[in-house]
């Protein structure tokens, strides 16, 4: 197949959806298919390059930060991508369009289908589901009509967890839906010699709940335990101030954004004994999956995206409940948990890619 692949975020820019998209596109190529990605530009990134056999076209945009893209910046991508596709599709024929994010990118997918009769599948990543992320609360009411139309005309809408599929169905049942989990290279993150380290990996937004972790740590006798916070975002300075106010300056370190494929990130996961995610909502807890693969003990908020990966109640604390988090974390610190061993075969990328290819060819 010759596959058109649309997403405004593609490596090296973006959050959790970006590495997922890279792996899916890479998987298509490894199975003998041709993939053209149309994504947005960022600073000095080339307008065209080949990454692991994937043709990556970057169209002009006003994106200003690597870790976040504002709605008005997304609009600049839509305009540039529309202009690019208008010319390219007049001469290049594709078999299928795999589009990521119902909104905003689904707008392009629907237009391409109507203009060039190219069918599309949609993969939702969470923030594109109406009502899922308060960051876009003011926009959601304006988007409901187009959103439902984009979903209805897709060949299929996929999402990485049953939880997110149900959130989509609460808005509309006009469409075809399928859960396809996000995958993981099970050899990428492996246990190393464990240290007294607690790891947090998140984009630094309020809804990631990092402030709850800092409040739970306040007043605790951490002894030799250290806390590493990996990630960046608009909430970083407030979190650093809270850490200082909570008397955690010597125990908590903000490391900023670290490339997920880097040796440094593998070392962070591998050495950590405990991994915490206090997020208020997730479509799929990819960082949790990475942490468990590296043998970390997961202590996570009780939300749908986390429950899809972990089933045992002992790994969960009540969302936004600082006291519950503090109690369970203190228990772990007192006994220094052994590395967790869970079966992750269902998340192996080979299985995930086969599910996508079967869907594209159906």
Secondary structure, 3 states (H helix, E strand, C coil): CEEEEECCCCCCCCCHHHHHHHHHHHHHHHCCCEEEEEEECCCCCCCEEEECCEEEEEECCCCCCCCCCCHHHHHHHHHHHHHHHHHHCCCCCCCEEEEECCCCCHHHHHHHHHHHCCCEEEEECCCCCCCCCHHHHHHHHHHHHHHHHHHHHCCEEEECCHHHHHHHHCCCCCCCEEECCCCECCCCCCCCCCCCEEEEECCCCHHHCHHHHHHHHCCCCCCCCEEEEECCCCCHHHHHHHHHHCCCCCCEEEEECCCCCCHHHHHHHHHCCEEEECCCCCCCCHHHHHHHHCCCEEEEECCHHHHCCCCCHHHEECCCCHHHHHHHHHHHHHHCCCCCCCCCHHHEHHHHHHHHHHHHHC
